[in-house]
Amino acid sequence: MNRIWQELFGTGIVVTSEDFGLRGDAPTHSALLDWLAVDFVESGWDVKRLVKTIVSSATYQQSSRIREELAERDPSNTLLARQSRFRLPAELIRDAALSVSGLLNTHVGGPSVRPPIPAGVLEVAYRAKWEESKGPDRYRRGIYTLVQRSVPYPQLANFDAPSSLASYSRRTTSTTPLQSLNLLNDPVFVEAAQALGARVIREAGPSTEARVQYAFETALGRPAAPDESQWLRDYFVGARAAAGSEAAAMTAAMSVLLNLDEFITRE
């Protein structure tokens, strides 16, 4: 129950999810943890029901905005007076880009796949081979990406996916320049931006404003604010003038959205 709570809220009811002993932290809401465990067993070990119970609760559906009256009293949100804000896990960042672009292959099960990796990665590895998957396998969910010790998949490594050499109960989160470079230049994210751009052109019509609003709602789940809309329209017009191609300009504009902190963050 603590691990599932940790996945949904970013932090477990017992923060030290790897240690429930005397050296670990005490649960912040022990009665809640006990109730979840008992209810889970009595429901027949139904994980789907458990997740539905948590995500439909008022606690989960709160805003993540920090309220002034709680900033000093509860800075770490121990009291669960607001929702947590945290970056998506490494696998889901890639999945999110493929999903909004319409490329994501949601097939369940099967062997591991080898998505595209940046040029030059194999040159620094010892006798490594990486034959890129073709067709729909190229866009399978991140959980199916082959784990190869000599060549860790760069995007997963950059966004703090744990090593395959040991077991981890929780992940650390870092912020590095490589992450921005990854979102800008990784073949997967370039292809996602291209596909999202084509989707916007196809489904939003010829109006630049309609395209901007459609892109925001598709990628971020909200309409663009007036200043955001104006900025992206100006960027698109400038990119189109420079590239001489509507498709290339739209790809550049969609890459901007896929690189936003808001896109890779669970609010």
C-alpha positions as CSV (number, residue, x, y, z in Angstrom):
1,M,0.0,0.0,0.0
2,N,2.8,2.4,0.8
3,R,4.5,1.8,-2.6
4,I,1.2,2.5,-4.5
5,W,0.6,5.6,-2.4
6,Q,4.1,6.7,-3.2
7,E,3.5,6.3,-6.9
8,L,0.4,8.4,-6.8
9,F,1.5,11.1,-4.4
10,G,5.2,11.2,-4.9
11,T,6.0,10.3,-1.3
12,G,4.8,7.3,0.7
13,I,2.9,7.4,4.0
14,V,6.1,6.0,5.3
15,V,8.6,8.2,3.6
16,T,11.5,5.7,3.9
17,S,9.7,3.1,1.8
18,E,12.8,0.9,1.8
19,D,12.9,0.7,5.6
20,F,9.9,0.0,7.8
21,G,12.1,-0.7,10.8
22,L,13.3,1.3,13.7
23,R,15.7,3.4,11.6
24,G,13.0,4.3,9.1
25,D,10.5,7.1,9.4
26,A,7.2,6.6,11.2
27,P,4.1,6.7,9.1
28,T,2.5,10.1,8.8
29,H,-1.0,8.6,8.8
30,S,-0.7,5.2,10.4
31,A,-4.5,4.6,10.6
32,L,-4.9,5.4,6.9
33,L,-2.1,2.9,6.0
34,D,-3.7,0.2,8.1
35,W,-7.1,0.8,6.6
36,L,-5.7,0.7,3.0
37,A,-3.9,-2.6,3.8
38,V,-7.0,-4.3,5.4
39,D,-9.3,-3.0,2.6
40,F,-7.0,-4.3,0.0
41,V,-6.9,-7.8,1.4
42,E,-10.7,-7.9,2.0
43,S,-11.3,-6.8,-1.6
44,G,-9.5,-9.9,-2.8
45,W,-6.2,-8.1,-3.5
46,D,-7.8,-5.9,-6.2
47,V,-5.1,-3.4,-7.2
48,K,-7.3,-1.7,-9.8
49,R,-10.0,-1.1,-7.1
50,L,-7.4,0.3,-4.7
51,V,-6.0,2.8,-7.2
52,K,-9.6,3.9,-8.2
53,T,-10.4,4.4,-4.5
54,I,-7.3,6.6,-4.0
55,V,-7.6,8.7,-7.2
56,S,-11.3,9.4,-6.6
57,S,-10.7,10.7,-3.1
58,A,-10.9,14.4,-2.2
59,T,-7.3,14.2,-1.0
60,Y,-5.9,13.1,-4.4
61,Q,-8.0,15.6,-6.4
62,Q,-6.8,18.6,-4.6
63,S,-4.8,21.4,-6.3
64,S,-1.0,21.3,-5.9
65,R,-0.9,25.0,-5.5
66,I,0.9,25.9,-2.2
67,R,-1.3,28.0,0.1
68,E,0.3,30.8,2.0
69,E,-1.2,29.7,5.4
70,L,0.5,26.3,5.0
71,A,3.8,27.3,3.6
72,E,5.5,27.6,7.0
73,R,3.3,25.2,8.9
74,D,3.6,22.3,6.6
75,P,6.2,22.9,3.9
76,S,6.7,19.2,3.1
77,N,2.9,18.6,2.8
78,T,2.9,16.0,5.5
79,L,-0.7,16.9,6.4
80,L,-1.8,16.2,2.8
81,A,-3.5,19.6,2.7
82,R,-2.7,19.9,-1.1
83,Q,-1.7,17.6,-3.9
84,S,2.0,16.9,-4.6
85,R,3.8,18.2,-7.7
86,F,6.5,16.0,-9.1
87,R,8.2,15.1,-12.4
88,L,6.9,12.1,-14.3
89,P,9.0,8.9,-14.0
90,A,11.5,8.5,-16.9
91,E,9.4,5.9,-18.8
92,L,6.3,8.1,-18.6
93,I,8.0,11.2,-20.0
94,R,8.7,9.3,-23.2
95,D,5.2,7.7,-23.2
96,A,3.6,11.1,-22.7
97,A,5.3,12.5,-25.8
98,L,4.4,9.5,-27.9
99,S,0.8,9.6,-26.6
100,V,0.0,13.2,-27.4
101,S,1.6,12.8,-30.8
102,G,-0.6,9.7,-31.6
103,L,2.5,7.4,-32.0
104,L,2.2,5.4,-28.8
105,N,1.8,1.7,-29.3
106,T,-0.3,0.5,-26.3
107,H,0.0,-3.2,-27.1
108,V,0.5,-5.2,-23.9
109,G,3.1,-8.0,-23.5
110,G,5.7,-9.4,-25.8
111,P,9.5,-9.1,-26.0
112,S,11.6,-6.1,-25.2
113,V,12.2,-3.5,-28.0
114,R,15.0,-1.2,-29.0
115,P,13.8,2.4,-29.7
116,P,16.0,4.9,-31.5
117,I,18.9,6.2,-29.6
118,P,21.1,9.3,-30.3
119,A,23.9,8.9,-32.7
120,G,27.3,8.3,-31.1
121,V,26.0,6.4,-28.0
122,L,27.2,3.1,-29.3
123,E,30.7,4.4,-30.1
124,V,31.6,4.8,-26.4
125,A,30.3,1.3,-25.4
126,Y,32.3,-1.9,-25.5
127,R,31.2,-4.2,-28.3
128,A,27.6,-3.1,-28.0
129,K,24.9,-3.7,-30.6
130,W,21.6,-1.9,-30.8
131,E,19.4,-2.8,-33.8
132,E,16.6,-0.3,-33.8
133,S,13.1,-1.8,-33.7
134,K,10.9,-1.1,-36.8
135,G,7.3,-0.4,-37.3
136,P,4.9,-0.1,-34.3
137,D,7.6,-1.6,-32.0
138,R,9.6,1.6,-32.3
139,Y,6.9,3.4,-30.3
140,R,6.1,0.9,-27.6
141,R,5.8,2.0,-24.0
142,G,9.0,2.7,-22.1
143,I,8.5,-0.3,-19.8
144,Y,9.3,-2.5,-22.8
145,T,12.6,-0.9,-23.6
146,L,15.5,-3.4,-23.5
147,V,17.8,-3.1,-20.5
148,Q,21.3,-3.5,-21.8
149,R,24.0,-3.0,-19.1
150,S,26.7,-1.9,-21.5
151,V,24.4,0.7,-23.2
152,P,21.7,2.0,-20.8
153,Y,18.9,3.7,-22.8
154,P,20.0,7.4,-22.7
155,Q,16.6,8.9,-22.1
156,L,15.8,6.6,-19.1
157,A,19.3,7.2,-17.6
158,N,19.1,11.0,-18.0
159,F,15.7,11.1,-16.2
160,D,16.8,9.0,-13.2
161,A,15.6,5.6,-14.0
162,P,17.3,3.2,-11.5
163,S,20.1,0.9,-12.4
164,S,19.2,-2.7,-13.2
165,L,21.9,-4.0,-11.0
166,A,20.0,-3.5,-7.7
167,S,16.5,-3.2,-6.3
168,Y,15.1,0.2,-5.5
169,S,12.0,1.1,-3.6
170,R,11.9,4.8,-4.7
171,R,13.6,7.0,-7.2
172,T,15.7,10.1,-6.8
173,T,15.0,13.1,-9.0
174,S,17.7,15.3,-10.5
175,T,17.8,18.3,-12.8
176,T,20.6,18.4,-15.3
177,P,21.3,20.2,-18.7
178,L,21.3,16.7,-20.4
179,Q,17.6,16.4,-19.7
180,S,16.9,19.6,-21.8
181,L,19.2,18.4,-24.5
182,N,17.4,15.0,-24.5
183,L,14.0,16.5,-24.9
184,L,15.2,18.7,-27.8
185,N,17.4,16.3,-29.8
186,D,16.5,12.7,-28.9
187,P,15.1,11.0,-32.1
188,V,12.0,9.8,-30.2
189,F,11.1,13.4,-29.2
190,V,11.9,14.8,-32.6
191,E,9.6,12.2,-34.2
192,A,6.9,13.0,-31.6
193,A,7.1,16.7,-32.3
194,Q,6.8,16.0,-36.1
195,A,3.8,13.7,-35.5
196,L,2.1,16.1,-33.2
197,G,2.7,19.0,-35.7
198,A,1.1,16.9,-38.4
199,R,-1.8,16.1,-36.1
200,V,-2.4,19.8,-35.3
201,I,-2.3,20.8,-39.0
202,R,-4.7,17.9,-39.9
203,E,-7.2,18.4,-37.2
204,A,-7.2,22.0,-36.2
205,G,-7.7,23.6,-39.6
206,P,-5.8,26.5,-41.2
207,S,-6.2,29.1,-38.5
208,T,-3.0,29.7,-36.6
209,E,-4.9,30.6,-33.4
210,A,-7.0,27.4,-33.6
211,R,-3.8,25.4,-34.1
212,V,-2.2,27.0,-31.0
213,Q,-5.2,26.3,-28.8
214,Y,-5.5,22.7,-30.1
215,A,-1.8,22.1,-29.5
216,F,-2.0,23.4,-25.9
217,E,-5.1,21.4,-25.1
218,T,-3.6,18.2,-26.6
219,A,-0.2,18.6,-25.0
220,L,-1.0,20.3,-21.7
221,G,-4.7,19.7,-21.1
222,R,-5.6,23.3,-21.0
223,P,-6.2,26.3,-23.3
224,A,-3.3,28.7,-23.9
225,A,-3.4,32.0,-22.1
226,P,-3.4,35.1,-24.3
227,D,0.3,35.9,-23.9
228,E,1.2,32.2,-24.4
229,S,-0.9,32.1,-27.6
230,Q,0.7,35.2,-28.9
231,W,4.2,34.0,-28.2
232,L,3.7,30.6,-29.9
233,R,2.0,32.2,-32.9
234,D,5.0,34.6,-33.3
235,Y,7.4,31.7,-32.9
236,F,5.6,29.7,-35.5
237,V,5.5,32.6,-38.0
238,G,9.2,33.2,-37.5
239,A,10.1,29.5,-37.8
240,R,8.0,29.2,-41.0
241,A,9.8,32.2,-42.5
242,A,13.2,30.8,-41.6
243,A,12.5,27.2,-42.7
244,G,10.3,27.9,-45.6
245,S,8.1,25.0,-44.6
246,E,4.9,24.9,-42.6
247,A,5.5,21.4,-41.5
248,A,9.0,22.2,-40.2
249,A,7.8,25.3,-38.4
250,M,5.0,23.4,-36.7
251,T,7.5,20.7,-35.7
252,A,9.6,23.4,-34.0
253,A,6.6,24.9,-32.3
254,M,5.5,21.5,-31.0
255,S,9.0,20.8,-29.7
256,V,8.6,23.9,-27.6
257,L,5.5,22.5,-25.9
258,L,7.1,19.0,-25.4
259,N,10.1,20.8,-23.6
260,L,8.0,22.7,-21.1
261,D,8.4,21.8,-17.5
262,E,4.6,21.6,-17.3
263,F,4.6,18.8,-19.9
264,I,6.8,16.5,-17.9
265,T,5.4,17.4,-14.5
266,R,2.4,15.8,-12.7
267,E,0.6,18.7,-11.1
